[in-house]
Amino acid sequence: MESRAKLLGHAIHPILIVFPLGLLATGVVFDVVYLIWGNPVMATVAYWMIAAGVIGGLIAAPPGWIDWFAIPGGTRAKSVGLIHGLGNVLVLLLFIGSWWLRRDAPERPELLEHILAFAGAGLALVTGWLGGELVERLGVGVDPGAHLDAPNSLSGKPASDTAASKI
């Protein structure tokens, strides 16, 4: 199923999700460093990574939502996409909660803030796997006729074109 939200021939949602996933995971890494060594700078960095990751997640969501609405009803992809999307809403809510509770003293997060961030990261692993299932197993966001020698997406030719150049 071809994506409905595209930029220069590619689905937008998979392009954008790397930012919130990377930023939120990096926030958790800085939290772990803070918990091990107690350096308040690391906790402050985690705070800002989480803020940027939440913003990135809010930006990545609408193209995913557009693609989900295009999935035919009654399919496994529709239900997996729903769980993926709702799970990611929960991921963002957990990280928003962690970020919000840190706002008065980002250099000294308490246990609850860490629990929320770690829970968000754990759930993001599950929802990320579901996103991979949607693309790699169920073909959501994949051009019809895609193959290993498909023409460049900017060529204007369909993916199924077999007379594609090797570049």
C-alpha positions in Angstrom: 0.0 0.0 0.0 1.5 3.2 -1.1 1.8 6.1 1.3 -0.6 9.0 1.0 1.8 11.5 2.7 4.9 11.7 0.6 7.8 14.1 0.0 10.0 13.7 -3.1 8.5 10.3 -3.7 9.0 8.9 -0.2 6.7 8.4 2.7 7.1 11.2 5.2 6.3 9.3 8.4 9.3 6.9 8.2 11.6 9.8 7.4 10.4 11.8 10.5 10.2 9.1 13.2 13.9 8.6 13.4 14.2 12.0 15.2 11.8 11.4 18.1 13.0 7.8 18.5 16.6 8.9 18.6 16.1 11.9 20.8 13.9 10.1 23.3 16.3 7.2 23.5 19.2 9.6 23.9 17.3 11.3 26.7 17.0 7.9 28.5 20.8 7.3 27.9 21.6 10.6 29.6 19.2 9.7 32.5 21.1 6.4 32.9 24.4 8.4 32.9 23.0 10.7 35.5 21.8 7.8 37.7 25.3 6.2 37.5 27.5 9.3 38.0 25.1 11.9 39.5 26.2 14.7 37.1 23.4 17.2 37.0 24.4 18.4 33.5 23.5 14.9 32.2 20.0 15.2 33.7 19.6 18.6 32.1 20.6 17.3 28.8 18.1 14.4 29.2 15.4 17.0 29.9 16.1 18.9 26.6 16.4 15.6 24.6 13.0 14.6 25.9 11.6 18.0 25.0 13.0 17.8 21.4 11.8 14.2 21.1 8.3 15.0 22.1 8.2 17.9 19.6 9.6 15.5 16.9 6.9 12.9 17.8 4.1 15.5 17.4 5.5 16.4 14.0 5.9 12.8 12.8 2.4 11.8 13.9 0.2 13.5 11.3 1.7 11.8 8.2 1.4 8.4 10.0 -2.2 9.3 10.8 -2.8 10.1 7.1 -1.4 6.8 6.1 -3.4 4.9 8.7 -6.6 6.4 7.3 -5.7 5.1 3.9 -5.4 1.4 5.1 -8.4 -0.6 4.1 -10.7 -1.5 7.0 -10.9 -5.1 8.2 -7.2 -5.8 7.5 -4.5 -6.8 9.9 -2.6 -3.7 8.9 -5.5 -1.5 10.1 -5.5 -3.1 13.5 -1.7 -3.2 13.9 -1.6 0.4 12.7 -4.1 1.4 15.4 -2.2 -0.3 18.1 1.1 1.3 16.8 -0.5 4.7 16.7 -2.2 4.6 20.1 0.9 3.0 21.6 2.9 5.9 20.4 0.4 8.4 21.8 1.0 6.7 25.1 4.8 6.9 24.6 4.5 10.6 24.1 2.3 11.0 27.1 4.8 9.1 29.3 7.7 11.3 28.1 5.6 14.5 28.4 4.8 13.5 32.0 8.5 12.9 32.7 9.4 16.2 31.1 6.6 18.2 32.8 7.6 16.8 36.3 11.2 17.8 35.7 10.5 21.4 34.6 11.2 23.1 38.0 14.5 21.3 38.5 15.6 19.5 35.3 19.1 18.9 36.8 17.6 16.8 39.7 14.9 14.5 38.3 13.2 12.2 40.9 12.3 8.5 40.6 8.9 9.1 39.0 10.4 11.1 36.2 12.8 8.3 35.5 10.1 5.6 35.7 8.0 7.5 33.2 10.9 7.9 30.7 12.0 4.3 31.0 8.4 3.1 30.6 8.1 5.3 27.5 11.3 3.9 26.1 10.2 0.3 26.7 6.9 0.9 25.0 8.6 2.7 22.1 10.5 -0.5 21.5 7.2 -2.3 21.1 5.6 0.4 18.9 8.7 0.7 16.8 8.6 -3.1 16.2 4.9 -2.7 15.2 5.9 0.1 12.8 8.4 -2.3 11.3 5.7 -4.9 11.0 3.5 -2.5 9.1 6.2 -1.6 6.6 8.3 -4.8 6.2 5.6 -7.5 6.6 2.4 -5.8 5.7 3.7 -3.4 3.0 2.3 -0.2 4.3 4.0 2.8 2.7 5.6 0.6 0.1 5.1 1.5 -3.6 3.2 -1.1 -5.6 5.6 -3.2 -7.7 8.7 -2.2 -5.6 11.7 -4.4 -6.4 15.5 -4.4 -6.1 16.0 -2.6 -9.5 13.1 -0.1 -9.3 13.7 3.3 -10.8 14.6 6.3 -8.7 11.5 7.8 -7.0 12.2 11.1 -8.7 12.2 9.6 -12.2 8.4 9.7 -12.4 8.4 6.1 -13.4 6.4 3.5 -11.5 8.3 1.2 -9.1 7.3 -1.7 -11.2 9.2 -0.4 -14.2 11.8 -3.1 -15.1 13.8 -0.9 -17.5 15.2 1.1 -14.7 18.8 2.3 -14.6 21.1 0.9 -11.9 21.8 4.3 -10.4 
